[in-house]
Amino acid sequence: MAASATLQRTPVRYQQLLLASALASKGSASCLSALGPPYLLGRALHITGAIPAGHNKWSKVKNIKGPRDAKRSQIFQKLSMMLRFAVREGGPDPELNSNLANIIERCRNSNMPKTTIEMAIKGVDKEKSSNYLLYTARGPGGSALIIEILTDNTRRTQQEIRLLLSRKGAVMTDGVRHLFDQKGVVTVSRKDREQRSVSLEQALELAVEAGAEDVQESEDEEEQEVLKFLCDVSVLHQVRKKLDAQGLQSLSAGLEFIPNTTVELSEEEMKQASELLMGLGNCQDVIRIYDNIQ
């Protein structure tokens, strides 16, 4: 499939979100309940925020970092949970466990100490078994949310998220999953191995050669510019290998939910949405949040 540049910049709306985020309260540590059996997403855990083209204004709110003043220890705690879950599901050898290898990469990119990574991997037997859950909800202005959860206490997490949603004008629903497509996503540094900046046009050409469908501009947890290459789930690792061979620096590869339709919010709804997302981001059990806000 030919790649297409779908990125649209909206500076005015971006400034409005930054203002809304500044006004938003931090929100309590809370999480969300599922309707019926939770949907299990192939057990592919990763923490990069899913930022569709034109959605860079959400990157500071949506990723695991939560509010801009979130403590690094919270990031490391979530990463440690993900490491232990990956080990429990696929074993401690990253050579044989691609999910674990991807999470270790994210840990390194977040400057997580090597000793902390090793302790998390070795501490699997000492921790309670965690459950990976996927919850869906309707947010302000009819926006759709998909929330990834990793918890050792499902009942507690459901109660916390239900309470947070009710306080922020959101409700649980099972009718939004069809608004998102599951895609393979390879995240690479905006600079290649020779430290040359890669333009969106160049990235689109590389995407065609590697077998990716599209490219999106975004930011990581450290607010560094990155490029996200979208592809079919079945060719995810093939695309990553080709991008590495083309001289790009891949940071992670995993599955994400990409919205196939978006909604536009008013300024007041935008403020409510930013408060909701920051509250969810502060929840220890929330791994990642997706939305379809334009």
Backbone hydrogen bonds, N-H to C=O, Kabsch-Sander energy under -0.5 kcal/mol:
donor,donor_aa,acceptor,acceptor_aa,energy
4,S,213,E,-0.6
6,T,4,S,-0.9
14,Y,10,T,-2.4
15,Q,11,P,-2.4
16,Q,12,V,-1.9
17,L,13,R,-2.1
18,L,14,Y,-2.2
19,L,15,Q,-2.1
20,A,16,Q,-2.5
21,S,17,L,-3.3
22,A,18,L,-1.9
23,L,19,L,-1.6
24,A,20,A,-1.5
30,S,28,S,-1.1
30,S,279,G,-0.8
36,G,34,A,-0.6
39,Y,134,L,-1.0
41,L,39,Y,-0.6
42,G,40,L,-1.5
44,A,41,L,-1.9
45,L,43,R,-0.9
51,I,49,G,-1.0
55,H,52,P,-2.2
58,W,55,H,-2.3
59,S,56,N,-1.4
61,V,58,W,-1.9
62,K,58,W,-2.5
63,N,59,S,-1.0
64,I,47,I,-0.8
66,G,63,N,-2.1
70,A,67,P,-2.0
74,Q,71,K,-1.0
75,I,71,K,-1.0
76,F,72,R,-2.4
77,Q,73,S,-2.2
78,K,74,Q,-1.9
79,L,75,I,-2.6
80,S,76,F,-2.4
81,M,77,Q,-1.8
82,M,78,K,-2.1
83,L,79,L,-2.4
84,R,80,S,-2.3
85,F,81,M,-2.2
86,A,82,M,-2.4
87,V,83,L,-2.3
88,R,84,R,-2.3
89,E,85,F,-1.9
90,G,86,A,-2.5
91,G,87,V,-2.7
96,L,93,D,-1.4
97,N,93,D,-1.1
101,A,97,N,-2.1
102,N,98,S,-2.2
103,I,99,N,-1.9
104,I,100,L,-2.5
105,E,101,A,-1.7
106,R,102,N,-1.8
107,C,103,I,-2.4
108,R,104,I,-2.3
109,N,105,E,-2.5
110,S,106,R,-1.4
111,N,108,R,-1.7
112,M,107,C,-2.8
117,I,113,P,-1.9
118,E,114,K,-2.5
119,M,115,T,-2.3
120,A,116,T,-2.0
121,I,117,I,-2.0
122,K,118,E,-2.3
123,G,119,M,-1.3
124,V,121,I,-0.8
126,K,123,G,-0.7
127,E,124,V,-1.3
131,N,151,T,-3.6
133,L,131,N,-0.6
133,L,149,I,-2.4
135,Y,147,I,-2.6
137,A,145,L,-2.0
138,R,171,V,-3.0
139,G,143,S,-3.1
142,G,139,G,-1.4
143,S,140,P,-1.4
145,L,137,A,-2.7
146,I,290,Y,-1.9
147,I,135,Y,-3.1
148,E,288,R,-3.1
149,I,133,L,-2.8
150,L,285,D,-2.5
151,T,131,N,-2.3
157,T,153,N,-2.2
158,Q,154,T,-2.5
159,Q,155,R,-2.1
160,E,156,R,-2.3
161,I,157,T,-2.5
162,R,158,Q,-2.5
163,L,159,Q,-2.0
164,L,160,E,-2.1
165,L,161,I,-2.7
166,S,162,R,-2.1
167,R,163,L,-1.6
168,K,164,L,-1.2
168,K,165,L,-0.6
169,G,166,S,-0.7
170,A,165,L,-2.8
171,V,138,R,-2.2
173,T,136,T,-1.3
179,L,176,V,-2.0
180,F,177,R,-1.6
181,D,258,I,-3.2
183,K,181,D,-0.5
183,K,256,E,-2.8
184,G,231,C,-2.7
185,V,254,G,-3.1
186,V,229,F,-2.3
187,T,185,V,-0.6
187,T,252,S,-2.2
188,V,227,L,-2.8
189,S,249,Q,-2.6
190,R,225,E,-1.4
192,D,196,R,-2.4
193,R,247,G,-2.4
195,Q,192,D,-2.4
198,V,190,R,-2.8
199,S,197,S,-0.6
203,A,199,S,-2.4
204,L,200,L,-2.3
205,E,201,E,-1.6
206,L,202,Q,-2.3
207,A,203,A,-2.3
208,V,204,L,-1.8
209,E,205,E,-1.7
210,A,206,L,-2.0
211,G,207,A,-1.2
212,A,207,A,-2.6
213,E,230,L,-3.6
214,D,230,L,-1.3
215,V,4,S,-0.5
216,Q,228,K,-2.2
218,S,226,V,-2.1
220,D,224,Q,-2.0
223,E,220,D,-2.1
226,V,218,S,-2.0
227,L,188,V,-2.5
228,K,216,Q,-2.9
229,F,186,V,-2.9
229,F,227,L,-0.5
230,L,214,D,-2.5
230,L,228,K,-0.6
231,C,184,G,-2.3
235,V,232,D,-1.5
236,L,233,V,-1.3
239,V,235,V,-2.6
240,R,236,L,-2.1
241,K,237,H,-2.2
242,K,238,Q,-1.9
243,L,239,V,-2.4
244,D,240,R,-2.4
245,A,241,K,-2.1
246,Q,242,K,-1.2
247,G,244,D,-1.5
248,L,243,L,-2.0
250,S,248,L,-0.8
251,L,187,T,-3.9
252,S,187,T,-1.5
254,G,185,V,-2.0
256,E,183,K,-2.5
258,I,181,D,-3.1
258,I,256,E,-0.6
260,N,179,L,-2.7
261,T,179,L,-0.8
263,V,292,N,-2.2
270,M,266,S,-2.6
271,K,267,E,-2.1
272,Q,268,E,-2.1
273,A,269,E,-2.6
274,S,270,M,-2.3
275,E,271,K,-2.1
276,L,272,Q,-2.3
277,L,273,A,-2.7
278,M,274,S,-2.1
279,G,275,E,-2.1
280,L,276,L,-2.5
281,G,277,L,-2.4
282,N,278,M,-1.4
283,C,279,G,-0.5
283,C,280,L,-1.1
286,V,283,C,-1.2
287,I,148,E,-2.4
287,I,285,D,-0.6
288,R,148,E,-0.9
289,I,62,K,-0.7
290,Y,146,I,-3.0
292,N,144,A,-0.9
294,Q,263,V,-3.6
